[in-house]
């Protein structure tokens, strides 16, 4: 009786510890999310380097400044007039560089208006405030602006907006965006799945259905479990040595006569990043797939053999369909880890500043985690606001991938019940 009472007491203690640890973890996560969201909006004080008679009030939400008699809103100018403004106020060398980056004739009216704002007015952020301070300390902010912000334009800005999603990287926080980073992340993770999933699934099927229980196969399984716990930086070093350097003719596209915008011709490309992440995720996907296949009842296999099916037919038509929902769940968990990795991608050459979009597997690239890292390293407070907005986008992207996998899993389970 004393032993039973002691076990009940120990069980209550462990349950209390579990609830307390879970509650603490949820509290920390809530604080983290609130602190991130707090940086995604707030008042911003903007000053203009030069202030001609052209302004674009819709960019920062402020009212146009300047003499109303001479001020012409950019919103009312057509493309030809905007090009004339650029030719009058921007040097020919800079204008040529902008045209090489993307021809002015292809930018459209909104793109030209944004160019006029960036190249002619040259706005810079003097100071920014968080959302909480903007809501609770408005009077103090206005007083500070009256005393210290002469000539500036104070407005409330949402850093996570359509232009943030559609713009590429920029040294000016007002025009910086994550388009290139999103494209790089999507290309990298899609290639990673294409490479890792078939190999991992094949390895799991072999180890569970075909491999004999001998010393060699036990060593292989032990090594797979050990590799799942290796730090990601080690995989980055492996990717640097193999994919970036040894296999650079393949990963750069030189062997195919294609460079994909990677003018240096080295292996620091989307393909190298995807192959490195595939190595990182393979052990995790294999282990999860093994567990899913092992959970299929033995009677299902035996019924297939009793009807004269071969081992491969049993695996393909019975075992894999019955375990695919669990395999997808494990794969999504691995992909969620891969989409947030930074260390291995830094080693294989992810760019911290990239203004050109990746166009294929052989292009230079950057990803959302790398972009967030680069912005948080900047001393200006407004880049931390951009980093917070990018973190929210990364969370939404990860949740979208998880939601898609959950929907597929539920569909497969419904089909099995039917």
C-alpha positions in Angstrom: 0.0 0.0 0.0 2.8 2.4 0.9 4.4 1.6 -2.5 1.1 2.4 -4.3 0.7 5.6 -2.4 4.2 6.7 -3.2 3.6 6.0 -6.9 0.4 8.1 -6.9 2.3 10.9 -5.2 5.2 10.7 -7.7 2.6 10.7 -10.5 0.9 13.8 -9.2 4.3 15.6 -8.8 5.3 14.7 -12.4 1.9 15.8 -13.7 2.3 19.1 -11.9 5.8 19.6 -13.3 4.5 18.8 -16.8 1.6 21.3 -16.6 3.9 24.0 -15.1 6.5 23.4 -17.9 3.9 23.5 -20.6 2.3 26.7 -19.2 5.7 28.3 -19.0 6.5 27.4 -22.6 3.2 28.7 -23.8 3.8 32.0 -21.9 7.2 32.4 -23.4 5.8 31.7 -26.9 3.0 34.3 -26.3 5.5 36.9 -25.2 7.7 36.2 -28.2 4.8 36.5 -30.6 3.6 39.7 -29.0 7.0 41.3 -29.0 7.4 40.4 -32.7 4.0 41.8 -33.7 4.7 44.9 -31.6 7.6 45.8 -34.1 5.5 45.3 -37.3 3.7 48.7 -37.0 4.0 52.1 -35.5 4.8 55.8 -36.0 7.7 56.6 -38.3 9.4 60.0 -38.8 10.7 60.4 -42.3 12.9 63.2 -43.7 13.7 63.9 -47.3 17.2 64.6 -48.6 15.9 66.8 -51.3 12.4 68.2 -51.6 11.5 69.3 -55.1 7.9 69.9 -56.3 7.2 66.2 -56.6 6.0 64.0 -53.7 4.3 60.7 -53.3 2.0 60.9 -50.2 0.6 57.4 -50.5 3.9 55.7 -49.7 4.2 56.6 -46.0 0.6 57.8 -45.4 1.6 61.4 -44.7 0.3 64.6 -46.3 2.3 66.2 -49.2 4.7 68.8 -48.1 5.8 71.9 -50.0 4.1 74.9 -51.5 0.6 73.8 -52.7 1.0 76.2 -55.6 4.1 74.4 -56.9 3.6 70.8 -55.6 2.5 68.2 -58.1 1.4 64.8 -56.7 3.2 61.9 -58.4 -0.2 60.1 -58.3 -1.4 62.5 -61.0 1.7 62.1 -63.3 1.7 59.5 -66.1 4.7 57.3 -67.0 6.2 59.7 -69.5 6.1 62.6 -67.0 7.7 60.3 -64.3 10.5 59.4 -66.7 11.1 63.1 -67.4 11.4 63.7 -63.6 14.0 61.0 -63.4 16.0 62.3 -66.3 16.0 65.8 -64.8 17.1 64.8 -61.3 19.1 61.6 -61.6 22.6 61.4 -63.1 22.9 59.6 -66.4 25.2 56.9 -65.0 22.7 56.1 -62.2 19.8 56.1 -64.7 21.7 53.7 -67.0 22.3 51.4 -64.0 18.6 51.4 -63.1 17.7 50.7 -66.8 20.1 47.8 -66.9 18.7 46.3 -63.7 15.2 46.6 -65.2 14.3 48.6 -68.2 12.3 51.7 -67.3 9.8 51.0 -70.0 8.9 47.7 -68.3 8.4 49.1 -64.8 5.0 50.6 -65.2 3.6 53.8 -63.6 3.7 52.6 -60.0 7.3 51.4 -60.4 8.4 54.7 -61.9 6.7 56.6 -59.1 8.6 54.5 -56.6 11.8 55.2 -58.4 11.2 58.9 -58.3 10.5 58.7 -54.5 13.7 56.7 -53.9 16.1 58.4 -56.3 14.8 62.0 -56.2 13.3 62.7 -52.8 15.6 60.1 -51.0 13.6 59.7 -47.8 15.3 58.3 -44.7 13.9 57.2 -41.4 14.9 59.5 -38.6 13.2 57.5 -35.8 10.5 54.8 -35.5 8.3 53.7 -32.6 6.7 50.4 -31.8 3.0 49.7 -32.0 2.6 49.7 -28.2 4.4 53.0 -27.8 2.5 54.5 -30.7 -0.8 53.6 -29.0 0.1 54.5 -25.4 2.6 57.4 -25.8 1.1 59.4 -28.8 1.3 62.7 -27.0 4.9 62.3 -26.1 5.8 61.2 -29.6 4.1 64.3 -31.1 6.0 66.5 -28.5 9.3 64.9 -29.5 8.6 65.4 -33.2 7.7 69.1 -32.6 11.0 69.6 -30.7 13.4 67.5 -32.8 11.7 66.5 -36.1 11.5 69.9 -37.9 11.1 69.2 -41.6 10.1 65.6 -41.1 6.9 63.8 -41.9 5.4 61.7 -39.1 3.0 58.9 -40.2 1.7 55.6 -39.0 3.3 52.7 -41.0 2.6 49.1 -41.3 5.9 47.5 -42.2 4.2 44.3 -43.4 2.3 45.6 -46.4 2.0 44.6 -50.1 5.0 46.6 -51.2 7.1 44.8 -48.5 6.1 41.4 -50.1 6.7 42.6 -53.7 9.9 44.6 -53.3 13.5 43.2 -53.4 16.3 44.0 -50.9 17.3 47.6 -50.5 19.7 49.6 -48.3 16.8 51.9 -47.5 14.4 50.4 -45.0 11.4 52.2 -46.6 11.9 50.3 -49.9 13.3 47.0 -48.7 11.2 43.9 -49.3 11.4 40.1 -49.2 10.4 39.1 -52.7 13.8 37.6 -53.5 13.9 35.9 -50.1 10.5 34.3 -50.5 11.3 33.0 -54.0 14.6 31.7 -52.7 13.0 29.9 -49.8 10.3 28.3 -51.9 12.7 27.2 -54.6 15.1 25.7 -52.0 12.5 23.9 -50.0 10.7 22.5 -53.1 14.0 21.1 -54.5 14.8 19.7 -51.0 11.5 17.8 -50.9 11.9 16.5 -54.4 15.4 15.2 -53.6 14.9 14.0 -50.0 11.5 12.5 -49.9 11.9 9.7 -52.6 15.3 8.7 -51.2 14.1 8.7 -47.6 11.0 6.7 -48.5 13.0 4.2 -50.4 15.5 3.8 -47.6 12.7 3.3 -45.0 11.0 0.7 -47.2 14.2 -1.2 -47.7 15.2 -1.2 -44.0 11.7 -2.3 -42.8 10.6 -4.6 -45.6 13.6 -6.0 -47.3 16.7 -5.6 -45.1 17.7 -8.7 -43.0 18.4 -8.3 -39.3 22.2 -8.6 -39.4 25.1 -6.6 -38.1 25.6 -4.5 -41.2 22.0 -3.3 -41.3 21.9 -2.7 -37.5 25.0 -0.4 -38.0 23.2 1.5 -40.8 20.1 2.1 -38.6 22.3 3.2 -35.7 24.1 5.7 -37.9 20.8 7.1 -39.2 19.6 7.7 -35.7 23.0 9.3 -34.8 22.9 11.5 -37.9 19.5 12.9 -36.9 21.1 14.5 -33.9 24.1 16.0 -35.7 24.2 19.9 -35.6 23.1 21.5 -38.8 26.4 23.5 -39.1 28.1 20.1 -39.8 25.8 19.5 -42.7 26.7 23.0 -43.9 30.4 22.2 -43.9 29.7 19.0 -45.8 27.6 20.9 -48.4 30.4 23.5 -48.7 33.0 20.8 -49.3 31.0 18.6 -51.7 28.4 20.6 -53.5 30.0 24.0 -53.6 33.5 23.0 -54.3 33.9 19.4 -55.6 30.7 19.3 -57.6 30.7 23.0 -58.6 30.5 22.2 -62.3 27.2 20.4 -61.6 25.7 22.7 -59.0 26.6 25.9 -60.9 25.2 24.6 -64.1 28.4 25.0 -66.0 28.3 21.3 -67.1 25.0 22.1 -68.8 26.1 25.4 -70.2 23.7 27.2 -67.9 24.5 29.6 -65.1 21.1 30.9 -64.1 22.4 34.4 -63.3 25.3 33.0 -61.3 28.0 34.9 -63.2 30.8 33.7 -60.9 30.2 30.1 -62.0 30.7 28.6 -58.5 28.5 26.2 -56.7 26.8 28.8 -54.4 23.4 28.2 -55.9 19.9 27.1 -55.0 20.7 23.5 -56.0 23.6 23.4 -53.5 21.4 24.7 -50.8 18.7 22.2 -51.6 21.1 19.2 -51.6 22.6 20.3 -48.3 19.1 20.6 -46.7 18.2 17.3 -48.2 21.1 15.7 -46.4 20.1 17.4 -43.2 16.5 16.2 -43.4 17.1 12.7 -44.7 17.7 11.0 -41.3 14.6 12.6 -39.7 12.3 11.6 -42.7 13.7 8.1 -42.8 13.2 7.5 -39.0 9.6 8.8 -39.2 8.8 6.7 -42.3 10.3 3.6 -40.6 8.0 4.1 -37.6 5.0 4.7 -39.8 5.7 1.5 -41.9 6.4 -0.5 -38.7 3.0 0.5 -37.3 1.1 -1.2 -40.2 -0.4 -4.4 -38.8 1.3 -7.6 -39.8 -2.0 -9.2 -40.8 -2.4 -6.7 -43.6 0.8 -8.0 -45.2 -0.1 -11.6 -44.6 -3.5 -11.2 -46.3 -1.7 -9.9 -49.4 0.7 -12.8 -49.4 -2.2 -15.2 -49.0 -3.7 -13.9 -52.2 -0.5 -14.5 -54.1 0.8 -10.9 -54.2 4.6 -10.4 -54.3 6.4 -8.5 -51.6 6.6 -5.3 -53.7 2.9 -5.5 -54.6 2.1 -5.8 -50.9 4.3 -2.8 -50.1 3.1 -0.7 -52.9 -0.6 -1.4 -52.7 -1.1 -2.1 -49.0 1.7 -1.0 -46.7 2.5 2.5 -48.2 -1.1 3.6 -48.6 -1.8 2.5 -45.0 1.2 4.4 -43.6 1.3 7.4 -45.9 -0.6 9.7 -43.6 2.0 9.2 -40.8 4.8 9.5 -43.3 3.5 12.9 -44.5 3.2 14.1 -40.9 6.9 13.2 -40.3 8.0 14.8 -43.6 6.2 18.1 -42.7 7.9 18.2 -39.4 11.3 17.8 -41.1 10.4 20.4 -43.8 9.3 22.9 -41.0 12.8 22.5 -39.6 14.5 22.9 -43.0 12.6 26.1 -43.9 13.9 27.9 -40.8 17.6 26.8 -41.1 20.3 29.4 -41.4 23.7 28.0 -40.5 24.1 25.5 -43.3 22.8 28.0 -45.9 25.3 30.6 -44.8 28.1 28.1 -45.4 26.9 27.1 -48.8 26.7 30.7 -50.0 23.3 32.2 -49.3 23.6 36.0 -50.1 22.9 38.4 -47.3 22.1 41.2 -49.8 20.5 40.2 -53.1 18.5 42.5 -55.3 17.9 40.0 -58.2 15.3 37.3 -58.0 16.5 33.6 -58.4 15.4 32.3 -61.7 16.3 28.6 -61.4 18.3 25.9 -59.6 21.6 27.5 -60.7 20.9 31.0 -59.5 22.4 32.8 -56.5 19.9 33.0 -53.7 18.9 34.2 -50.3 16.2 32.9 -48.0 13.9 34.4 -45.3 16.0 33.2 -42.3 19.1 34.7 -43.9 17.2 37.9 -44.6 16.0 38.1 -41.0 19.5 37.5 -39.7 20.9 40.3 -42.0 18.3 42.8 -40.8 18.7 42.1 -37.1 22.4 42.6 -37.5 21.8 46.2 -38.7 22.1 49.0 -36.1 19.1 51.0 -37.4 15.9 50.3 -35.5 13.8 50.4 -38.7 15.5 47.2 -40.0 14.5 45.4 -36.8 10.9 46.4 -37.8 11.5 44.8 -41.2 12.9 41.7 -39.5 9.8 41.4 -37.3 7.6 41.6 -40.4 9.7 38.9 -42.1 9.4 36.7 -39.1 5.6 36.9 -39.3 5.7 36.0 -43.0 8.0 33.0 -42.2 5.6 31.8 -39.5 2.7 32.1 -41.9 4.6 30.2 -44.6 5.5 27.4 -42.1 1.9 27.2 -40.9 0.6 27.1 -44.5 2.9 24.1 -45.2 1.7 22.4 -42.0 -1.9 23.1 -42.8 -1.5 21.6 -46.3 0.1 18.5 -44.9 -2.7 18.1 -42.3 -5.3 18.4 -45.0 -3.6 15.7 -47.1 -3.3 13.5 -44.1 -7.0 13.8 -43.2 -7.9 13.2 -46.8 -5.8 10.0 -46.8 -7.3 8.8 -43.6 -10.8 9.5 -44.8 -10.1 7.4 -48.0 -8.8 4.6 -45.9 -12.0 4.5 -43.7 -14.1 4.7 -46.9 
